[in-house]
Amino acid sequence: MRNAAQNTAPATAGAVFAAVDIGASSGRVILGRVLDGGAAGSVELEVVHRFPNGVVEIDGGLRWDFDALFAEVLKGLAAAATVAAVQDETITSIGIDTWAVDYGLVNTAGELTAQPYSYRDDRSRAAVAPVHRKLDPARLYGTTGLQFLQFNTLYQLATEPDLDGVQALLIPDLIAFLLTGQRRTEATNASTTGLFDAVAGEWATEFLTALGLPKKLFPPLVQPGETVGTLLPSVASRVGLPAGTKVVAVGSHDTASAVAAVPAQEENFAYISSGTWSLVGLELKHPVLTEASREANFTNERGVDGTIRYLRNMGGLWLLSECQRSWAAEGFTPELTALLTAAAALPPGGPQINPDDSYFIAPDNMPERIRAAVRRTGDILPDDPAAITRCIMDSLATGYARTIRDAERLADRTVDVVHVVGGGSQNRLLCQLTADATGKRVIAGPVEATALGNVLVQARAAGQVTGGLPELRSLVAGSHGLQSFTPELSRL
C-alpha cells in the first residue's frame, strides 16, 4: 500500500529508488518515488517487504542473525524489482540504513567470520576501563566528540581476541559489501565508532594505534550521495535487477537519514527521532567539544551534507515494547491505542524512572524492572499496565525536555520548535507530554522519516532532486501530514 503523497504528477522517467531500512526490531524494503522534484514536489513511499529482526543467543552471547537478515534484504530487493517491473519503472539505485555501532568481521576471502554481536550484549562493559587507561576520556571526547556509551564500537573492538587479517564492516556497510563486493565505511555511521575525528571528518588513526588496532581495520570512507558500487552479477541475477544497478551511500546511520528528512521550515529547531531509542538534539554546523559538553554526555555525530547531529542517545520506546512482550507472555495483550488512552487518563505527577539507565538495555521482564527502579527512588508504581505505560511516557517526556534545555545551553542556541519523527510521532500522548514538558510547540511526523531521508539522498545523487537540506525538507513537508501539539499550561 502506498504511503503519504497526494500528487498526480508522474515520477521522472519512471525512476524509483529502493531503500533498505533496518531497525533493531524490524526491517523494510521500500520503493521511493519523487513526484516532480521542483518546489511543489512530493515524495511517495511504497513498502514492498517487511521482516522481523532481533537479537538471538549464540555461543552464550547476544548476536544478530545476519545470514537471515541478509536473506530478507535479498527477498525485499526481489520484491522491489517485481513491483517496479509491473509498474514499468526502473530502480535507479539502492540505499541502506540501519542502527549504528555494531559490525561484522570479514576476512581476506570476503567471508563473515561470525554472526555480529549486538550492542545489547554486555561483553563491552569489561573493556571500558582498559580502553580509558590507554586513552583518557577527555582526550577521546576532544577528538571524536562522541557520547560515552559502554557499547560504542571502540569498546566492542577492544574485546576481540584477534583482528589480524580482518576488516570491520559496520552493519549497513556489510550489507553493501555483500551486494557489491566493495568495502567502504559510510561517514555518518563511522562517526558513531569512537574512532572518527569530528573536526577533520577522517579516521582518528592515532586512536587505532593507541588501542593496538590495525590501521586499516575499517575500509575507506564514503560520503552520503557517493556511489559504493554496482550489484554483483550473482546478486543481480538472484533479485532480478540489472547488474549495473548502483548502491548509493545514504545517511547509513538511520538517525542521519531521519534527521535529513525532518520537515523543518525554520533554522532553530530541535529534533527527536523516536523509536526503539530516542535521539534528541540539534543540527549544527560545527561540533561542540567542550568539557561541559562531555560532562553532559552529548555526542557530535555526522549528518548528511557535513552537518553535526548534536544529540544525546536516550532510552526510548523499547521500554514499552518490552513491557508489551512481557504482558503478552502472561496472556495480556492490550491494543496499544487503548493502553495509551488508559495511561492518558491517569493524573500527572506520577512516579518516573531514568530511561537512560543501563539497567534497561537488556531484555527480560521489563515491567518488573521499571517497578523495581521506581522502588529504588522511594516511590511505588502499581503492577498495572496503564500506570507503567504512563510512567514510561512521563519519564521520556521529562528526559526529552531536560536534554533539549541542555543542548540549547551547551550549543548556545535557542530552539523555537521540536520536531518528533519516527514511530513515536504517532504516539499522541508522548507528543503532548513532550510539548508540556518543554514548553515548546511540537510538530509530529513523518513516521517514515528514515526511509524518506534515504530516498531523497539517492534522488539527489541521481539528479532528480536539487538543492541542500532545506530543499529536501520542503519536499517532505509538502508530502506528509504533520500534527502540531502546543503546551497545555494546566499540565505544566
N, C-alpha and C positions, 0 to 999 in steps of 0.2 A: 504494500500500500504506500502510495506516495505521501510525502510529508511537506506541509507548510506553504510553499509558494503558490499564489493565486495569480498567475500571469500567463497569458496565452501566447506570448512571443516564442518562436521556435528557438531551440538551442542552436548555436552557430554550427553549421555543417555537421549536425548530428554528433558532436563531440560530447563525450561523457567522461567522468573521472571516477576511478574506483578507490574508495577509502577503506583501508583495513584499520579498524578502530577496536582495540582490545583493552579491556579493563581487568581489574583483579578478580572479578566475579563473572564476567561475560564478555563476549566479543561479537562484532558485527562486520559484515562487508556491505558497503553502501555505495550505490551509484549516485553521483552528484552531477547536476546539470546547472549551468549558469545560463539564465534566460535573459538575453540582451545585456551585455556587460557594461552598458552605459550607466549614467547616474540613476536612472529609473529601473535598473535591472533587478533581478532577484535570483535566489538560489533555491533549487529543489533537490530534495534527498529522497532516495528510494532504498529501503533496506531490502537486500536480496538474500541475506543469510544471517542467521543468529546462532550462537552456540555458547554453551556454558564454559566457564573457566574457574579454576580454583586450585588451591594447594593440595598436594597429596603427600602422604608419608612414604618415603622411600629410604631404605637403609637407615632408619632412625632419624631422618631429617625431613623438614618441610620443603618440598620442591614443587616446581611446575612440571606438569606432564607435557613437555614441549613437543614431543613427537605427535601427540594427539592434537595439540594446539595448531601445529603447522598443517596437519592433515585437514583441519577445519578451515584454515586460511585457503588452502587449495580448493576445497569444496566451495567456499564462498566466491573465489575468483571464477570458478567454472560456472556458478550460478549467475555471476555478473555478466560473463561472456554470453550466456544463453539469453538473458534478458535484453542485453544490448543488441544482439543479432535479431531477435524478434522485432525490436523497435527500429531496426535499420540504423543503429548508432555504432559509433566507433569508440572503444575505450582508448583514450589518448594516453593515459598514464595511470600508475598505481602509487598511492602514498600510504605510509604505515605509521601509526602512532600507538603507543602502549604506555603503561606505567614506567616509572624511572627506576634507577638504581641497580636492578638485577641484570645478570649477564650469563652467557654461556661461554664455555671454554672450547675453542676449536683448534684442532691440531693442524700440522702442516698438510695433511691429506684432506683437510676440509671437513673432518668429522667432529661432531659434538662429543666431547669426552664423557659427559654425564648429563643427566637432566639438571637444569639450572636450579640452584637454591632459590627459595623465596625469601624476601626481606622479613617475612614473619617468623622465619626460623631464628632461634636465639643464639646461633653459633657465634655471631659477631660481637656479642656483649664482651666476651673474654678478650677480644682483640683491642678494645678501646684504650686501655691503659698502656699496653706495649706500643701502640701507634703514637700515643701522646708523649711517651718517653723519647721517641725519635723526632717527633715534630710537635713543637709546642702549639697548643690550641690557638693561641693568639696569632702565631705566625701562619698557621693554616688558614685562619679566617682572613687575615690581612691580604692573602693572595687569592684564595678561592671565594671568599665571601659566603661560604656555604653554612647553612644552619646545621648545628650538630644533631645528628640522629644516629643512634648506635648501629643502624643498618645501612648507613651510607656505603657506597661501593668500596671506598678505600679500606674500611674496617672488614668488609667481607673478604676482600682480596688478601688481607693480612692473615686470614685463616687457611688459605690454600697451601697445601703441603709442597706443591711443585708446579711452577709456572714456566719452566723451560720448555720451549718448543710449542707453546700455545699462544693464541691471542684471545683477549676478552672482547666479546661482542655483546653490547647491550641488546636487550630483547628485540626492539624493532630493527636494529642493525643485523641481528642474527637472522631474522625473517628475510630481510632484504638480501642478505648473502645467499641464503638457500634459493631465493628466486633468481638471482642474477649471477652468482659466483664472484661478486665484487665485495671486498671488505672495506667498509667505511664506518666512521662514527659520526653521527649527526650531532651538530653543536649544541642544540638545546638540551639534549639528553646528556651529552658529555659534561655539561655544566653541573650536573647533579652528582658527579662521581666523587668530588672532593679532591680531584687531581687536575683541575682545569683552572687556568688563570683568568679571573673575572675581568681584569682590565685588558690584558693582551688578547684574550679570546683564543688562546692556544693551550696545549697541554702544559702543565707545570712539571716539566721533566725532572726538576731538582727534587720534587717530592717522590717521584718514582724511584730515583736513585737512593734517597734517604731511607725509603722503606724496603730497599733491596728488590724492587720490582723491575722487570725488563723494560728498557726504554721504549721498545716497540710493542709493549703489551697490548695497546689499543691501536687499531688501524688509523689512517689519516682522517682528518676532519672533513666534513662536508656541510654546507650551509643549506637551510631551507630554500627550496626552489632549484637547487642543483640536481642534475641527473646522477643517480647512483650507478645505473647500468640498464641493460635490457634483459628481458626474460631469457633464461637458458632455453635452448631448443626443447629439452626434455620437459621442462616445466610448461612452456608454451603449448606443447602438444597435449599435455595432460589436462590443462584447463581450457583449451580451445581458444587461445588468443594468439595473435601473430608474434613471432619470435622477436620482432623489433619493438614490442610494447615496452615503454620506458617505466622504470621505477624511479620516482622523483622523491628526493628528500623533502619532507614537510617538517613542521614542528613535531618531531617524533616523540618527545615527551608530551603526553596527552594534554597536560596543562598548558603547554606552549601553544598548541593548536587551539585550545579552548579560549585562551586569552586573546589570540588573534581574531577570534570571532565575537568578542564582547561587543555588543551593539552600541558602544559609547558614542555620543554625539558631542561630548564635552571633553576637555583635556584632563580636568581634575576629577578622576573617578577612582573608586576602589572596586575590586572585584572579589567575588567568592566563587571559586569553582567547586561546586558542592556535589560530592558523590561519596564513594567509599571513604575517601579522605576529604578534608576541606582545605583548599589552598586559598589563603586570604592575604591580599596585599594590594600593591600599587604598581603601575607601569612607569618606569623611569628611563632616563637616557644614560645614566651613569650609575655604577654600583655604589652602595653605602658600606664602607669598610671600616667604620669607626669601632672603637672598643665598646661604646654604648650599644651599637647595633649587634655586636657579638654577644654581649651580655643579655640582650633581649632575644637572642636566638633567631634572628631574622636571616633569611637566605637571599642571595643575589644570583638568580638563575637566568640564563639566556632566554630571550624571547625571539619571535620572528622579527626580521629586519634589524637585528642587533640591539633590540631593546633589552631592558633589565626587568625581570619579574622579581620585584622586591616583596617578599612574602614570608609568611610562616606556614609550615605544613602542620595542620591541626587535625585532631580527631574528626571523624565525620559520620556519615550515615551507616557506616559499618556497625556502629553500636546498635542501631535499631534493627538492621538486617540480621545480625547475630541473635538479638533477642527474639525476633520472629522465628528464626531457625530453632531456637531452644523451645519456644512455646509450641511450635508445630510438632516437635518430638514428643511433647506431652499431650498432644491431641487438641491443642487450642490454636485455631488458625483464623484469627480475625482479619477481615478485609482492611487494608491499610487506611482507606479513607475513613472508615468507621472508627478505627483506632485513633487517628489524628483528631477526629471530631470529638471523641470522648476526652482526649487529652486537652483539647482547647477549652472544654467546658470546666476544667479544674481551675481553681483560683490561682493567681500569680503568687510568687513569693515562696514556692515550694523548694525542697532540697535540691542541691546541684552537685555535680561532680566536676573534676578536671578531665575533660575529654582527651587531653594530650598525654595523660598518664600512660607510661609503657605497660602498665598493668592490663590495659585493654587491647594490646596489639594482637595477642594470640587468641584463637577461637576457644570456645568451651564455656558453656553456661553463663552467657553474658548478663542475664537478669540478676543472677545472684552476685556476680562481680560488681555490678552497679550498686546493688543494695549494700554490699559489704563496704564499698568505697564511701557511701553516704554514712554508714555507721561509724566509720573512722573519723568523720567530721563531727560526731556527736549528735547527728540527726537520725531520723528514722524515715525510711521510704517503704510504703506498703508493698506487699507482694501482689501488685495489681498492674496489669499491662498498661492501662491508661496512665497511671501515676508514673510508671517507669518511663513510658514514652514522653510524658510531659517533662520529666527530669532531663532526659536526653535533649529535647528541643530547647529548654531554657538554658541548659549548660552550653550548648553550641552557640546560641544567640549571644550569650554573655561573653563567651570566648571570642566570637567574631568582633563584637564591639570593642573589647579590650585590645585586640590585635590591630584593628584599624586605627584606634587612637594612638597606639604605639608607633605604627608606621607613619602616621602624619607627623608625629613629633620627631622621629629619627630622620626622616627624609625632608623635613621642613616643608611639608606640603599640606594644603587644606583640601579636603575631599568634599565635593558637593553632592555626590550620589553614589550609591552602592549598587553594582550590578551583580546579580546572582545568576550563574549559568550552570548547566548540567542538571542531573536528576533532581537535586534539591530545589531547583527553581519551580518545580511542580508542587512543592510542599508549602501550601499557603500558610500553615501555622508557623513554620520555621521562618518564612519570609516576613510575616508580620512581626514576630518576636524580634527579628533582626532589626527591622525598622524602629521598633520601640526601644531596643537596647542601644542602638547607635544614635537615635535622634535624627536620622537622615532618611531621605526617600530611598526606597529600594525598588529597583527595576528587575523583574524576574524574567528570565528567558534569554536565549533559546535553550531548550533541553539538549539539543544535539549540537552544542557549540563546538565540541571537539571535532566531530565529523565535518562541520561547516568550515572550520579553520583549515583542516586537512585538505578539503576540496578546493578552497579558494587559493591556497598557496600553489596547488597544482595548476589551477586555471590560469593564474597569473604567469606561471612559468611557461605555459603554452601560448601566452599572448591573448587569451580570451578575456582577461581582466587586466586593467592597467591601474597604476597608482600605488600608493602606500597603504598602510594600515587604516587610515581614515576612510579611504575609498572602499576597502574590503568590508569595513564595519558598516558603512552605509548600505551596502548590498544586504547584509544580514538584517539590519534594522528594517529594511523595506520588505523583507521576505517573511518575517516571523512575528506572530502576535506576541506582544510583551504585556506583562502585568505590572502595575505600579502599586506600591504599598507606602503609605505615609504613617509616621509615628502617631500612635494613639496616646495622647497625653495622660489619659486616665490610667494607662497601664505602665507608665514610666516609673 
